Amino acid sequence: MEKTQPVELGTGCGVAAMCLYFLGLKDVVLTDIAPVMPALKHNLKRNKPVLGKMLKTSQLHWNNSDQIKALKPSFDFVIAADVVYIEESVKPLLAAMEAMVSDSGVVLLGYQVRSPEAHALFWEQCYRIFDVQMVPHEHLHPEYAYEKFDVYILRNKV
Ligand SMILES: C[S@@+](CC[C@H](N)C(=O)[O-])C[C@H]1O[C@@H](n2cnc3c(N)ncnc32)[C@H](O)[C@@H]1O
């Protein structure tokens, strides 16, 4: 079943999801690997007075199909920011995106080149799986846009 609820992959300390929450993406589920969870939960707790609630979290390693299934995909919005930096993680990341996004859904990807190897592999594989649209910089919020950071919309190929 498709979910309008968004999910974030590799949320880190949760900054992107918290910003998106303020922009109206409610009920976002923030995911990351187990070692990140304590710092993430601590950060969300500290921001709870501003957010008005504790955002949901779920442990998710991109390689772990049980953890993916536990989230009961598919999702209409899969969010990921700055997650392409380890070559070995590229294929599991793309597989997790593919498993989680609904047929008519989108992956919103905030992207910066971190590693030339991961960058090359990611885009070579990504274009095989998804239709890729780069959001023009002039469409990004002038206060938050950064010249080295791009935003992409990935959709399942029709
Ligand atoms: C550079 S940080 C970006 C964090 C956050 N999205 C941001 O923009 O501030 C990359 C994140 O991806 C997570 N990550 C890396 N490999 C992962 C994997 N195999 N499964 C799940 N998360 C992973 C890391 O734990 C880390 O939080």
The ligand as an ORCA input file, in Angstrom:
! r2SCAN-3c Opt
* xyz 0 1
  C      26.958     12.692      5.217
  S      25.745     12.069      6.312
  C      24.328     13.046      5.881
  C      23.363     13.161      7.014
  C      22.129     14.004      6.739
  N      21.319     13.432      5.684
  C      22.496     15.421      6.423
  O      22.394     15.845      5.259
  O      22.888     16.127      7.345
  C      25.325     10.459      5.612
  C      24.369      9.656      6.466
  O      24.103      8.425      5.787
  C      24.102      7.381      6.751
  N      24.469      6.114      6.122
  C      25.645      5.785      5.543
  N      25.638      4.527      5.097
  C      24.411      4.024      5.426
  C      23.798      2.759      5.235
  N      24.431      1.756      4.627
  N      22.529      2.602      5.678
  C      21.882      3.627      6.278
  N      22.406      4.858      6.491
  C      23.662      5.044      6.068
  C      25.149      7.803      7.766
  O      24.978      7.141      9.001
  C      24.937      9.305      7.840
  O      24.019      9.686      8.828
*
